[in-house]
């Protein structure tokens, strides 16, 4: 019985020794980074901007004037002047702009008659400049009831930024300008289309 007890104690001591050797202060998880295609690029990376001041939007420098209220028989909109300057050696796509309202994941469309062309690439060492006219999200300009824009509201510009070698997936760059609440109130109070 003494031998059997000694074997049990030796077994417990060996188990403790193996356990303490294999357990270090470091995690047993692999340290290899996950594949690039499984990573969400810049998911929460948002830059806050101020109207009237130049702001980097990817490789472009963008300046937007404070928006003003405009309207016609189809209803109201916000309009502003936007300048996107490309100082890089490459052609870059103009950013997309949308009006975003609190609680609505969709952005408001741009009226096609605006003179700032969001579909126009900006060649190296040149600019895309013009007026931008944005609708409330859900306003289809087809005469139906116009949705209300809840505050806080933002003007959002998004673009894709590529690395120099083109080896990594593009990063989505998002810049936001806060729209004054009183302007949103006037936008909401504008008459509905007849």
N, C-alpha and C positions, 0 to 999 in steps of 0.2 A: 504494500500500500504506500510506503514511503517513496518507492521508485515512481509509482504512478502519479503521486502528488508532485514530485519534482519535475516530471515530464510536462504536466499541466502548467506549472509555473514557468517553465522554460518556453512553452508554446505561447503563453501570454506575453512574456518579455519579448520574444521574437516578433510577435504581431505588432507590439507597440513600437519596436525599433523600425520595422518596415514602414509603419504608418508615419512615423516622424521623419523618416528619410524622404518619403515621397511627397510629403506635404511641406511646401515652402510658403513664404509670404506672397508669392506671385500666383496669378490665376492660371489654371490649367487650360484656359481657352486659347485657341490659336491666335497668333498676333498678325497673321497675314491679312492685309486689307481685303474687303470683299471686292468682287469683280465690279468694274466701272459701271456696267449697265444696270446694276442693282442699286446704285446710289442716286438719290433724288438731287439733282443739281440746284443749289441755291434755293431750296424750297421756301425758306422764310426770310430771305435776304431782301429787305425793302429799304430804300433810301428815302428820307424825307427831304423835300425840296421847298423852296420859297419862290413865289411868283416874282418875276423880274430879275432873278439871279440865275447865272449859268450853273448848270448841274451836269455832272457826268452821267450819261445813260449808256452803259457799255463803253464803246470807243467813240461815242459822239458826245459833243457838248451841247446841251439843250437849254434854251431859255424860253419860258412861256410867260406871257403877260397875264395880269389878273383878268379872270373871265368877266364878261358882262352879259346881261340878259338881252336876248334878241327874240323875235317871234315873227310869224306870218299867220295866214289863215289856218295852217295846220297845227299851230301851237307854238310853244316857246322852246328855246334852246339856250345853251351857253356858248359864247364865242370868244376866242382869244387869238393872239398872234403867237406863232411858234416858230422858232429858229433852231434847226439842227445842223451843227457844224462838224465836219469830218476833217480832223487834222492828221489822220493816220495815212499810211501809204496804200491802204486798201479801200475798195468800195464797200460801203456798209449800208444795210437796209435801214430805211427810216423806221423809227419806233412806231408802234401802234398806240393810239390814245383812246381812253374810254372814261366816261363819268361813272363812278361807283358810288352807290348809296348804301348806308348801313343796313345790314340784314339781307342784302340781295347779292348773291355771288356773281350774277351777270353784270356786264358793263353796258352802258348806253352806246348806241351806234353813232358814227360820224355821218353827217349829211354829205352826200357825194359832191355837192357844189362848192364845198370848202376849197380854198386854194392851196392848203398844205396837203400834199399828196402822201398819204401814209404808205402807199404801195411803191413809192419811188425810191430806188437806191440812191445813196448820196456818194458821188465819186470822191476819190481822194482829194483833199485840199479844196473842198467846195461846200456849199450849204443847200439845204432845202428849207425854204422860208415861206410862210403864208398864214392865212387864217384857218382856224380849226373850229368847226361847229359841232357840238356834241348834244345828243338827246338824253333824256332820262331813260334809264334801263327799262325796256318793255314798251317804249313809245315807238310804234311802227309807222306813224305818220299816215295811217289809213283811215283816220276819222273816228276811231274808237276812243273809249275812255282812257285818259293818260294816267299811268301809275304815279303815285306820290313818291318823292325821293326823301328817304329818312336821313337825318343827320347823325353823326358827321358824314359828310360826303367828300370824296377825293377825286381829283383828276389823276389818272394813272397812265404812265407810259411804260411799255414793256418792249424789250428787244432781246435778241440772242447774242451772246458774246462768245467768240471762238478763241482758243489759244493759238499761239503763233505757228505751231506745227500741225494743227488740225487733228491731233491724235486723240484728244479728249472730246467727249460730247459737249455741245455748247451749253453755256450757263444762261439761265433765264434771268435777266436783270429787270428789276421793277423799281420805278421811282414814283412817289406820290406827292402831290401838292394838295394841301387841305383847302377845300372850297368854303368860303365864309357862310355860316349858317343863315345870315339874313338874306344872302343871295339865293340860297336854296329855298327859303321861305317864299321869296318873290317868284321863283320858278314854279313852285307848287301852287301859288295863288293865281297864276296866269289863267285866263279863260280857257276852258276846254274847247276843242274844235266844234264848230256848229254842225 
